């Protein structure tokens, strides 16, 4: 019996060292050597400061910026996630109607004007950094008017930041809102 306990303790120590120390160190070294940018959070640096991560949405509220999808976690990374509100939820309906009213008011639209769905509903994580090209184009007139720039210039900028589906067939075309807004700040 004592021999079995010694073997068990020895196994715990060995596997703790392998899975708790050796494996994480090896994976970290490989990631830092092969995928340094991604392993460090895909951070976007502007000047000497970190502007954000290209993998996480940030809240932009000014009329002179493109807005991301709504977030059920207020764009915070720790409580990120879905709201878990189902299609029959009164709260979900209220959230969507509030988002719809705010978008129509900000864009001076009539009560029946269509609005892209991804600007009305939060994503599953609540932190998706991309919007559809349609959602970006929907916001062009507001951003151009707010910045006093020609619509054509903002349209060209949006078109420049449309990313195709991954590998040409996975997912949908998308626009990273943070990258677009950083480029927008550089437009004279």
HUHUCOR-V855240 format. One record per helix or strand. SS is the DSSP state (2 for helix, 1 for strand). FROM is the first residue (numbers start at 1). TO is the last residue. If there is no record, write none. Layout:
ss: {SS,SS}
from: {FROM,FROM}
to: {TO,TO}
This chain:
ss: {2,2,1,1,2,2,1,2,2,2,1,1,1,1,2}
from: {2,36,43,49,90,117,130,133,140,151,162,166,170,174,177}
to: {34,39,46,53,106,119,131,138,147,160,163,166,170,176,185}
